[in-house]
């Protein structure tokens, strides 16, 4: 397998899950402005959407979108308990978290990385992010991870988008359960390995 990524982008979540899963893989960085990979490939031909992540399987198939990639990876190693069993109520809870993180947190960070975004829009998105992080903090009270005692692929995604808060000077320490969670996930060996590989540590 090969993961196409940009260091520190949402593709970090898939990178973390690959490490947690213990699967054999390689990575290749993508210049998202030029749409060219580190080896010179036209990234549009790999992922016609033009953004990361993309996971290229050994048979040539390509999976895109964080929720799809991380669930695929989790299902390759069920013993690692990175996702509940398909068809279980817990799996739908996980999918709910992945959707919430993608649509309510990830997407509300996006305007801050676009220089053309008006200040008024950024202010609105910041207010939404504060409400959403407040909700997550409430859900994390008294538990180690989003799904309870076990780390899941949703935690890899949440941790990744949480790491962007510093770029907009959003202080996560105002939510003690969230700050403790971030530190807990950051200390996991797989997270450290993925971040080191991307030059983030």
N, CA and C of each residue as an Amber inpcrd file, in Angstrom:
protein
   603
   0.8420000  -1.1940000   0.0000000   0.0000000   0.0000000   0.0000000
   0.8760000   1.2420000   0.0000000   0.3340000   2.2910000  -0.6090000
   1.0400000   3.5650000  -0.5730000   0.0520000   4.6660000  -0.1900000
   0.4350000   5.4600000   0.8170000  -0.3810000   6.5910000   1.2400000
   0.2030000   7.8690000   0.6650000  -0.5980000   8.5990000  -0.0810000
  -0.1990000   9.9020000  -0.5850000  -0.6530000  10.9400000   0.4310000
   0.3000000  11.7910000   0.8350000   0.0150000  12.7010000   1.9440000
   0.6910000  14.0450000   1.7770000   0.2640000  14.9730000   2.5890000
   0.9710000  16.2290000   2.7970000   1.2170000  16.3180000   4.2910000
   2.4650000  16.5270000   4.7400000   2.7510000  16.5490000   6.1780000
   1.8360000  17.5110000   6.9460000   1.2190000  16.9680000   8.0050000
   0.3710000  17.7780000   8.8720000  -1.0420000  17.9800000   8.3940000
  -1.3380000  17.5830000   7.1610000  -2.7000000  17.7100000   6.6330000
  -3.5760000  16.5870000   7.1910000  -4.8240000  16.5210000   6.7360000
  -5.7380000  15.5010000   7.2550000  -5.2540000  14.0900000   6.9650000
  -4.3460000  13.9510000   5.9920000  -3.7740000  12.6400000   5.6840000
  -2.9790000  12.0690000   6.8590000  -2.5970000  12.9260000   7.8090000
  -1.8930000  12.4320000   9.0020000  -2.7370000  11.3940000   9.7330000
  -4.0430000  11.5570000   9.7170000  -4.9090000  10.5970000  10.4210000
  -4.7720000   9.2000000   9.8230000  -4.7160000   9.1200000   8.5010000
  -4.5420000   7.8190000   7.8480000  -3.1560000   7.2510000   8.1400000
  -2.1690000   8.1240000   8.2000000  -0.7980000   7.7140000   8.5200000
  -0.7320000   7.1160000   9.9280000  -1.4050000   7.7700000  10.8680000
  -1.4570000   7.2580000  12.2430000  -2.1070000   5.8760000  12.2750000
  -3.2140000   5.7250000  11.5450000  -3.9250000   4.4410000  11.5480000
  -3.0580000   3.3400000  10.9230000  -2.3190000   3.6670000   9.8810000
  -1.4030000   2.6690000   9.3070000  -0.3930000   2.1950000  10.3440000
   0.1290000   3.1300000  11.1310000   1.0740000   2.7680000  12.1930000
   0.3950000   1.9400000  13.2760000  -0.7930000   2.3520000  13.6760000
  -1.5420000   1.6110000  14.7060000  -1.8700000   0.1970000  14.2310000
  -2.1410000   0.0660000  12.9330000  -2.5430000  -1.2280000  12.3830000
  -1.3690000  -2.1820000  12.2060000  -0.1570000  -1.6340000  12.1460000
   1.0110000  -2.4840000  11.9580000   1.1150000  -3.0690000  10.5610000
   0.4900000  -2.4180000   9.5840000   0.5030000  -2.9020000   8.2050000
   1.7540000  -2.4200000   7.4660000   2.1350000  -3.1510000   6.4370000
   3.2550000  -2.7430000   5.5890000   2.7680000  -1.6640000   4.6210000
   3.4950000  -0.5640000   4.5380000   3.0700000   0.5190000   3.6560000
   4.2480000   1.4180000   3.3340000   4.0500000   2.2640000   2.3610000
   5.0000000   3.3300000   2.0620000   4.2150000   4.6180000   1.8910000
   4.9130000   5.7290000   1.9410000   4.2460000   7.0220000   1.7780000
   4.9280000   7.8070000   0.6650000   4.1710000   8.7360000   0.1180000
   4.7210000   9.6680000  -0.8600000   4.0390000  11.0150000  -0.6700000
   4.8370000  12.0480000  -0.5710000   4.2840000  13.3830000  -0.3780000
   3.7700000  13.9510000  -1.6970000   2.8450000  14.9020000  -1.5530000
   2.2190000  15.5300000  -2.7130000   2.3640000  17.0430000  -2.5930000
   2.7900000  17.6750000  -3.6560000   2.7630000  19.1390000  -3.7450000
   1.3540000  19.4980000  -4.1950000   0.5470000  19.9730000  -3.2610000
  -0.8670000  20.1990000  -3.5650000  -1.0980000  21.4140000  -4.4500000
  -0.1380000  22.3070000  -4.5280000  -0.2830000  23.4490000  -5.4390000
  -0.0130000  23.0270000  -6.8770000   1.0320000  22.2320000  -7.0540000
   1.3830000  21.7820000  -8.4060000   0.6770000  20.4850000  -8.8050000
   0.0950000  19.7910000  -7.8140000  -0.5610000  18.4980000  -8.0400000
   0.4260000  17.4760000  -8.6140000   1.6270000  17.4600000  -8.0180000
   2.6770000  16.5280000  -8.4380000   3.1990000  15.8080000  -7.2010000
   3.4410000  14.5060000  -7.3230000   3.9710000  13.7420000  -6.1950000
   5.4840000  13.8910000  -6.1440000   6.0630000  13.4450000  -5.0530000
   7.5130000  13.5630000  -4.8580000   8.2930000  12.8430000  -5.9510000
   7.7070000  11.7860000  -6.5240000   8.3970000  11.0390000  -7.5860000
   8.0880000  11.5950000  -8.9730000   7.3100000  12.6860000  -9.0080000
   7.0280000  13.3360000 -10.2930000   5.7520000  12.9060000 -10.9800000
   4.9320000  12.1100000 -10.3030000   3.6780000  11.6740000 -10.9210000
   2.6480000  12.8040000 -10.9150000   1.7670000  12.7610000 -11.8960000
   0.6450000  13.6950000 -11.9750000  -0.3990000  13.2320000 -10.9580000
  -0.5680000  14.0090000  -9.8860000  -1.4620000  13.5590000  -8.8190000
  -2.9210000  13.5160000  -9.2580000  -3.2780000  14.3310000 -10.2420000
  -4.6640000  14.2860000 -10.7400000  -5.0190000  12.8840000 -11.2370000
  -4.0180000  12.1560000 -11.7540000  -4.2740000  10.8140000 -12.2840000
  -4.4200000   9.7880000 -11.1690000  -3.9180000  10.1130000  -9.9960000
  -4.0510000   9.2220000  -8.8350000  -5.3540000   9.5020000  -8.1060000
  -5.5960000  10.7860000  -7.8360000  -6.8330000  11.2070000  -7.1790000
  -7.3870000  12.4070000  -7.9410000  -8.4030000  12.1890000  -8.7750000
  -8.9710000  13.2700000  -9.5840000  -9.5520000  14.4190000  -8.7550000
  -9.7130000  14.2070000  -7.4450000 -10.1940000  15.2930000  -6.5810000
  -9.0700000  16.2850000  -6.2910000  -7.8360000  15.8240000  -6.3960000
  -6.6960000  16.7130000  -6.2570000  -6.2200000  16.9970000  -4.8460000
  -6.8070000  16.3500000  -3.8500000  -6.3590000  16.5750000  -2.4740000
  -5.9770000  15.2630000  -1.8070000  -5.3730000  15.3670000  -0.6460000
  -4.9620000  14.1800000   0.1110000  -5.9920000  13.9200000   1.2120000
  -6.0120000  12.6680000   1.7250000  -5.1700000  11.5290000   1.3800000
  -5.7390000  10.7040000   0.2290000  -4.8590000   9.8710000  -0.3110000
  -5.2800000   8.8040000  -1.2270000  -4.4660000   7.5780000  -0.8410000
  -5.1350000   6.4530000  -0.7660000  -4.4570000   5.1930000  -0.4270000
  -4.5050000   4.2890000  -1.6420000  -3.3350000   4.0170000  -2.1970000
  -3.2430000   3.1340000  -3.3600000  -2.9480000   1.7220000  -2.8870000
  -3.8450000   0.8020000  -3.2120000  -3.6860000  -0.5900000  -2.7920000
  -2.7320000  -1.3270000  -3.7310000  -2.3060000  -2.4920000  -3.2980000
  -1.3390000  -3.2580000  -4.0780000  -1.8870000  -3.6660000  -5.4380000
  -3.2210000  -3.7650000  -5.5720000  -3.8180000  -4.1430000  -6.8580000
  -4.0750000  -2.9400000  -7.7570000  -3.6900000  -1.7520000  -7.2820000
  -3.8620000  -0.5440000  -8.0900000  -5.0900000   0.2710000  -7.7380000
  -6.0370000  -0.3130000  -7.0100000  -7.2210000   0.4390000  -6.5990000
  -6.8110000   1.5920000  -5.6900000  -7.5670000   2.6770000  -5.7280000
  -7.2910000   3.8420000  -4.8980000  -8.5180000   4.1880000  -4.0620000
  -8.3140000   4.3540000  -2.7760000  -9.3760000   4.7840000  -1.8570000
  -9.0860000   6.2230000  -1.4580000 -10.1100000   7.0630000  -1.4790000
  -9.9530000   8.4470000  -1.0470000 -10.9350000   8.7490000   0.0800000
 -10.7160000   9.8790000   0.7450000 -11.5110000  10.3720000   1.8780000
 -11.1100000   9.6560000   3.1710000 -10.7990000  10.4750000   4.1710000
 -10.3220000   9.9470000   5.4520000 -11.2310000   8.8680000   6.0370000
 -12.5590000   9.1020000   6.1870000 -13.3890000   8.0720000   6.8210000
 -13.3400000   6.7260000   6.1050000 -13.3130000   6.7480000   4.7660000
 -13.2620000   5.4960000   4.0100000 -11.9190000   4.8070000   4.1870000
 -10.8340000   5.5760000   4.1010000  -9.4950000   4.9880000   4.2220000
  -9.2830000   4.3700000   5.5980000  -9.6100000   5.1050000   6.6450000
  -9.3020000   4.5950000   7.9880000 -10.1730000   3.3880000   8.3520000
 -11.4100000   3.3490000   7.8650000 -12.2430000   2.1710000   8.1360000
 -11.7340000   0.9650000   7.3480000 -11.2970000   1.2000000   6.1260000
 -10.7110000   0.0990000   5.3490000  -9.5130000  -0.4870000   6.0910000
  -8.6330000   0.3900000   6.5520000  -7.4330000  -0.0770000   7.2580000
  -7.7980000  -0.8290000   8.5360000  -8.7520000  -0.2920000   9.2790000
  -9.1710000  -0.9590000  10.5210000  -9.7080000  -2.3640000  10.2410000
 -10.4210000  -2.4990000   9.1400000 -11.0230000  -3.7960000   8.8150000
  -9.9930000  -4.8240000   8.3640000  -8.7810000  -4.3710000   8.0260000
  -7.7300000  -5.3240000   7.6510000  -7.1340000  -6.0100000   8.8700000
  -7.2910000  -5.3850000  10.0380000  -6.6940000  -5.9220000  11.2730000
  -7.7090000  -5.8510000  12.4200000  -8.7990000  -6.6170000  12.3260000
  -9.8500000  -6.5160000  13.3480000  -9.3630000  -6.7530000  14.7700000
  -8.3130000  -7.5430000  14.9260000  -7.8110000  -7.8330000  16.2740000
  -7.2620000  -6.5870000  16.9610000  -6.8990000  -5.5630000  16.1850000
  -6.3730000  -4.3200000  16.7660000  -7.4700000  -3.4360000  17.3590000
  -8.7200000  -3.7510000  17.0570000  -9.8820000  -3.0260000  17.5960000
  -9.8490000  -1.5260000  17.2790000  -9.4280000  -1.2060000  16.0650000
  -9.3970000   0.1970000  15.6490000 -10.7680000   0.6820000  15.1890000
 -11.6690000  -0.2710000  14.9600000 -13.0670000   0.0380000  14.6330000
 -13.9150000  -1.1390000  15.0840000 -15.1300000  -0.8640000  15.5960000
 -16.0240000  -1.9620000  15.9760000 -16.4270000  -2.7750000  14.7390000
 -16.9770000  -3.9240000  14.9760000 -17.3720000  -4.8080000  13.8830000
 -18.4420000  -4.1670000  13.0070000 -18.3390000  -4.4180000  11.7020000
 -19.3630000  -3.9310000  10.7750000 -20.7350000  -4.4670000  11.1740000
 -21.7250000  -3.6050000  11.0930000 -23.0940000  -4.0060000  11.4160000
 -23.4630000  -3.8150000  12.8690000 -22.4870000  -3.5710000  13.7240000
 -22.7850000  -3.3610000  15.1450000 -23.2220000  -1.9160000  15.3860000
 -23.9400000  -1.6980000  16.4760000 -24.3570000  -0.3450000  16.8200000
 -23.1420000   0.5420000  17.0680000 -22.1060000  -0.0560000  17.6330000
 -20.8800000   0.6980000  17.9120000 -20.2230000   1.1890000  16.6180000
 -20.3450000   0.4000000  15.5330000 -19.7600000   0.8350000  14.2560000
 -20.4850000   2.0730000  13.7400000 -21.8010000   2.1070000  13.9220000
 -22.5480000   3.2930000  13.4760000 -22.2040000   4.5050000  14.3310000
 -21.9160000   4.2720000  15.5980000 -21.4700000   5.3690000  16.4620000
 -20.1290000   5.9090000  15.9620000 -19.2270000   5.0050000  15.5980000
 -17.9370000   5.4110000  15.0430000 -18.1310000   6.2240000  13.7650000
 -19.0040000   5.7560000  12.8930000 -19.2480000   6.4670000  11.6410000
 -19.8500000   7.8430000  11.9010000 -20.6560000   7.9330000  12.9420000
 -21.1910000   9.2320000  13.3300000 -20.0840000  10.1840000  13.7380000
 -19.1230000   9.6780000  14.5000000 -17.9930000  10.5070000  14.9080000
 -17.1570000  10.9320000  13.7100000 -16.8700000  10.0010000  12.7970000
 -16.0730000  10.3370000  11.6160000 -16.7610000  11.4060000  10.7750000
 -18.0740000  11.2940000  10.6420000 -18.8320000  12.2940000   9.8840000
 -18.8130000  13.6430000  10.5810000 -19.0170000  13.6440000  11.8920000
 -19.0140000  14.8810000  12.6720000 -17.6500000  15.5740000  12.5770000
 -16.5770000  14.8090000  12.7350000 -15.2390000  15.3950000  12.6670000
 -14.9850000  15.9890000  11.2850000 -15.4040000  15.2720000  10.2490000
 -15.1620000  15.7410000   8.8900000 -15.9730000  16.9690000   8.5000000
 -17.2480000  16.9540000   8.8510000 -18.1330000  18.0300000   8.3850000
 -18.2280000  19.2090000   9.3400000 -18.0990000  18.9590000  10.6240000
 -18.3020000  20.0310000  11.6030000 -17.0070000  20.6300000  12.1450000
 -15.9210000  19.8580000  12.1170000 -14.6460000  20.3870000  12.6250000
 -13.6760000  20.6230000  11.4690000 -13.3390000  19.5780000  10.7390000
 -12.4010000  19.7030000   9.6220000 -12.8010000  20.8350000   8.6740000
 -14.0210000  20.8140000   8.1990000 -14.4460000  21.7910000   7.1920000
 -14.5060000  23.2140000   7.7390000 -14.6990000  23.3670000   9.0280000
 -14.7240000  24.7160000   9.5920000 -13.3270000  25.2780000   9.8360000
 -12.2930000  24.4250000   9.7010000 -10.9200000  24.9200000   9.7110000
 -10.5030000  25.4050000   8.3210000 -11.1100000  24.8430000   7.2870000
 -10.6730000  25.1010000   5.9130000 -10.5610000  26.5850000   5.5500000
 -11.5340000  27.4430000   5.9370000 -11.4300000  28.8620000   5.5570000
 -10.1730000  29.5560000   6.0820000  -9.6250000  29.0550000   7.1860000
  -8.4420000  29.6920000   7.7720000  -7.1750000  29.4480000   6.9370000
  -7.2250000  28.4430000   6.0730000  -6.0640000  28.1260000   5.2390000
  -6.1890000  28.7110000   3.8340000  -7.2210000  29.5310000   3.6360000
  -7.4370000  30.2030000   2.3530000  -7.2480000  31.7030000   2.5480000
  -6.1980000  32.2840000   1.9850000  -5.9220000  33.7110000   2.1880000
  -7.0470000  34.6260000   1.7250000  -7.9020000  34.1280000   0.8440000
  -8.9730000  34.9600000   0.3100000 -10.2250000  34.9730000   1.1840000
 -10.2280000  34.1810000   2.2480000 -11.4140000  34.1150000   3.1030000
 -11.6220000  35.4250000   3.8590000 -12.8160000  36.0210000   3.7630000
 -13.0920000  37.2590000   4.4980000 -13.0230000  37.0480000   6.0120000
 -12.6180000  38.0680000   6.7350000 -12.4740000  37.9880000   8.1940000
 -13.7990000  37.6280000   8.8610000 -14.8870000  38.1170000   8.3160000
 -16.2090000  37.8300000   8.8980000 -16.5180000  36.3400000   8.8450000
 -16.1610000  35.6980000   7.7380000 -16.3950000  34.2570000   7.5820000
 -15.5240000  33.4850000   8.5690000 -14.2620000  33.8950000   8.7020000
 -13.3760000  33.2330000   9.6550000 -13.9130000  33.3520000  11.0760000
 -14.4460000  34.5050000  11.4170000 -15.0020000  34.7140000  12.7520000
 -16.1790000  33.7760000  13.0030000 -17.0230000  33.6240000  11.9890000
 -18.1720000  32.7240000  12.1070000 -17.7110000  31.2780000  12.2830000
 -16.7190000  30.8720000  11.4890000 -16.2090000  29.4960000  11.5740000
 -15.5450000  29.2430000  12.9220000 -14.8600000  30.2340000  13.4470000
 -14.2130000  30.0950000  14.7490000 -15.2570000  29.8450000  15.8360000
 -16.3700000  30.5860000  15.7790000 -17.4350000  30.4070000  16.7570000
 -18.0270000  28.9980000  16.6610000 -18.1820000  28.5080000  15.4470000
 -18.7020000  27.1480000  15.2530000 -17.7200000  26.1300000  15.8290000
 -16.4290000  26.3240000  15.5530000 -15.4190000  25.4060000  16.0740000
 -15.4330000  25.3660000  17.5990000 -15.5970000  26.5110000  18.2230000
 -15.6340000  26.5450000  19.6840000 -16.8230000  25.7530000  20.2220000
 -17.9610000  25.8740000  19.5620000 -19.1430000  25.0950000  19.9950000
 -18.9080000  23.6060000  19.7840000 -18.3370000  23.2540000  18.6370000
 -18.1170000  21.8360000  18.3360000 -17.0880000  21.2180000  19.2760000
 -16.0120000  21.9570000  19.5570000 -15.0150000  21.4330000  20.4920000
 -15.6020000  21.3260000  21.9020000 -16.4780000  22.2420000  22.2460000
 -17.1500000  22.1580000  23.5400000 -17.9640000  20.8820000  23.6510000
 -18.6490000  20.5330000  22.5610000 -19.4340000  19.2920000  22.5400000
 -18.5290000  18.0750000  22.7020000 -17.4150000  18.0520000  21.9600000
 -16.4890000  16.9260000  22.0540000 -15.9320000  16.8100000  23.4720000
 -15.5920000  17.9540000  24.0560000 -15.0570000  17.9470000  25.4270000
 -16.0560000  17.3270000  26.3940000 -17.3320000  17.6600000  26.2200000
 -18.3740000  17.0830000  27.0810000 -18.4340000  15.5690000  26.9140000
 -18.3080000  15.1010000  25.6830000 -18.3850000  13.6670000  25.4130000
 -17.1700000  12.9110000  25.9430000 -16.0390000  13.6040000  26.0250000
 -14.8080000  12.9550000  26.4980000 -14.6860000  12.9250000  28.0160000
 -15.5230000  13.6570000  28.6910000 -15.4510000  13.6900000  30.1530000
 -15.6140000  12.2730000  30.7150000 -14.6260000  11.8240000  31.4510000
 -14.7000000  10.5020000  32.0820000 -14.3340000   9.3390000  31.1760000
 -13.8410000   9.6170000  29.9850000 -13.4280000   8.5180000  29.1010000
 -12.0890000   8.8460000  28.4480000 -11.3700000   7.8120000  28.0770000
 -10.0490000   8.0180000  27.4770000 -10.1270000   8.4270000  26.0190000
 -11.0580000   7.8010000  25.2900000 -11.1590000   8.0250000  23.8500000
 -12.6120000   8.2170000  23.4420000 -12.8340000   8.5940000  22.1930000
 -14.1890000   8.8950000  21.7340000 -15.1490000   7.7180000  21.9090000
 -14.6330000   6.5000000  21.6940000 -15.4850000   5.3150000  21.7820000
 -15.4160000   4.6470000  23.1500000 -14.6900000   5.2510000  24.0860000
 -14.5850000   4.6630000  25.4220000 -13.1450000   4.3680000  25.7940000
 -12.8950000   3.1210000  26.1690000 -11.5600000   2.7530000  26.6480000
 -10.5710000   2.5020000  25.5280000 -11.0670000   2.1700000  24.3200000
 -10.1880000   1.7880000  23.2160000  -9.9870000   2.9220000  22.2150000
  -8.7450000   3.1230000  21.8040000  -8.4020000   4.0500000  20.7350000
  -9.0290000   3.5420000  19.4370000  -9.5980000   4.4390000  18.6510000
 -10.2020000   4.0510000  17.3710000  -9.7260000   4.9830000  16.2640000
 -10.1090000   4.6610000  15.0430000  -9.7380000   5.4950000  13.8980000
 -10.3140000   6.9000000  14.0200000 -11.4180000   7.0620000  14.7360000
 -11.9940000   8.3960000  14.9350000 -11.0580000   9.2690000  15.7660000
 -10.3380000   8.6620000  16.6830000  -9.3810000   9.4130000  17.5000000
  -8.2230000   9.9190000  16.6530000  -7.7950000   9.1160000  15.6860000
  -6.7120000   9.5480000  14.7990000  -7.1390000  10.7780000  14.0070000
  -8.3780000  10.7910000  13.5680000  -8.9040000  11.9190000  12.7820000
  -9.0930000  13.1460000  13.6680000  -9.6850000  12.9570000  14.8390000
  -9.9050000  14.0930000  15.7380000  -8.5760000  14.7050000  16.1640000
  -7.6200000  13.8820000  16.5400000  -6.3200000  14.3860000  16.9660000
  -5.6800000  15.2280000  15.8650000  -5.7970000  14.7630000  14.6300000
  -5.2020000  15.4770000  13.5050000  -5.8020000  16.8720000  13.3370000
  -7.1230000  16.9670000  13.3250000  -7.7340000  18.2890000  13.1200000
  -7.5610000  19.1750000  14.3570000  -7.4930000  18.5820000  15.5310000
  -7.2250000  19.3630000  16.7440000  -5.8650000  20.0450000  16.6710000
  -4.9240000  19.4000000  16.0060000  -3.5680000  19.9530000  15.9350000
  -3.5200000  21.2590000  15.1510000  -4.5630000  21.5460000  14.4030000
  -4.6110000  22.7890000  13.6320000  -5.0390000  23.9840000  14.4790000
  -5.5220000  23.7410000  15.6860000  -6.0300000  24.8410000  16.5250000
  -4.9590000  25.8980000  16.7760000  -3.7250000  25.4560000  16.9020000
  -2.6430000  26.4190000  17.1830000  -2.4550000  27.4220000  16.0540000
  -2.8040000  27.0240000  14.8310000  -2.6230000  27.9270000  13.6940000
  -3.6250000  29.0790000  13.6980000  -4.7190000  28.9000000  14.4110000
  -5.7130000  29.9830000  14.4870000  -5.7890000  30.5390000  15.9150000
  -4.7910000  30.1720000  16.7220000  -4.6960000  30.6430000  18.1100000
  -5.9650000  30.3180000  18.9100000  -6.4590000  29.1140000  18.6990000
  -7.5930000  28.6110000  19.4720000  -7.0240000  27.7510000  20.5910000
  -7.1530000  28.2110000  21.8230000  -6.5540000  27.5610000  22.9850000
  -7.4390000  26.4220000  23.4710000  -6.9900000  25.1960000  23.2330000
  -7.7760000  24.0240000  23.6240000  -7.7520000  23.7770000  25.1230000
  -6.8510000  24.4490000  25.8550000  -6.7600000  24.2300000  27.3000000
  -7.9870000  24.7580000  28.0430000  -8.8190000  25.5360000  27.3500000
 -10.0600000  25.9980000  27.9820000 -11.0240000  24.8340000  28.2170000
 -10.7520000  23.7020000  27.5670000 -11.5350000  22.4750000  27.7860000
 -10.5720000  21.4290000  28.3610000 -10.4940000  21.2860000  29.6710000
  -9.5230000  20.3700000  30.2860000  -9.5780000  18.9360000  29.7540000
 -10.7850000  18.4240000  29.5260000 -10.8750000  17.0430000  29.0390000
 -10.3000000  16.9200000  27.6320000 -10.4130000  17.9830000  26.8440000
  -9.8870000  17.9680000  25.4820000  -8.3670000  18.0770000  25.4860000
  -7.8480000  18.9320000  26.3420000  -6.3930000  19.0860000  26.4410000
  -5.7430000  17.7910000  26.9330000  -6.3660000  17.1370000  27.9050000
  -5.8420000  15.8750000  28.4240000  -5.8920000  14.7890000  27.3510000
  -6.9680000  14.7860000  26.5820000  -7.1320000  13.8230000  25.4840000
  -6.0490000  14.0170000  24.4350000  -5.8020000  15.2680000  24.0630000
  -4.7880000  15.5620000  23.0550000  -3.4160000  15.0520000  23.5070000
  -3.0880000  15.2770000  24.7660000  -1.8080000  14.8130000  25.2940000
  -1.7450000  13.2830000  25.3180000  -2.8620000  12.6550000  25.6570000
  -2.9290000  11.1890000  25.7270000  -2.6890000  10.5720000  24.3430000
  -3.3530000  11.1250000  23.3300000  -3.1840000  10.5950000  21.9760000
  -1.7790000  10.8850000  21.4560000  -1.2760000  12.0700000  21.7350000
   0.0540000  12.4580000  21.2550000   1.1500000  11.5420000  21.7710000
   0.9300000  10.9180000  22.9240000   1.9410000  10.0580000  23.5380000
   1.9380000   8.6420000  22.9730000   0.9520000   8.2890000  22.1570000
   0.8940000   6.9320000  21.6200000   2.0580000   6.7030000  20.6550000
   2.7290000   5.5670000  20.7600000   3.8930000   5.3070000  19.8950000
   3.5940000   5.4440000  18.4000000   2.4160000   5.0000000  17.9740000
   2.0600000   5.0880000  16.5520000   1.9130000   6.5390000  16.1080000
   1.3840000   7.3680000  16.9890000   1.2100000   8.7890000  16.6770000
   2.5760000   9.4600000  16.5870000   3.4430000   9.1460000  17.5400000
   4.8000000   9.7010000  17.5360000   5.5250000   9.2770000  16.2440000
   5.3830000   8.0190000  15.8590000   6.0710000   7.5120000  14.6700000
   5.5890000   8.2150000  13.4010000   4.2690000   8.3780000  13.2690000
   3.7180000   9.0290000  12.0790000   4.1380000  10.4940000  12.0180000
   4.1070000  11.1760000  13.1520000   4.4740000  12.5900000  13.1840000
   5.9610000  12.7870000  12.9120000   6.7850000  11.8970000  13.4370000
   8.2230000  11.9800000  13.1490000   8.4800000  11.7640000  11.6710000
   7.7880000  10.8010000  11.0820000   7.9720000  10.4980000   9.6610000
   7.5850000  11.6760000   8.7710000   6.6370000  12.4850000   9.2440000
   6.1880000  13.6440000   8.4670000   6.9500000  14.9150000   8.8320000
   7.9480000  14.7760000   9.7200000   8.7460000  15.9340000  10.0900000
   8.0300000  16.8990000  11.0020000   7.0480000  16.3920000  11.7470000
   6.2470000  17.2550000  12.6180000   6.7640000  17.2720000  14.0440000
   7.7110000  16.3980000  14.3710000   8.3120000  16.3500000  15.7050000
   9.8300000  16.4820000  15.5720000
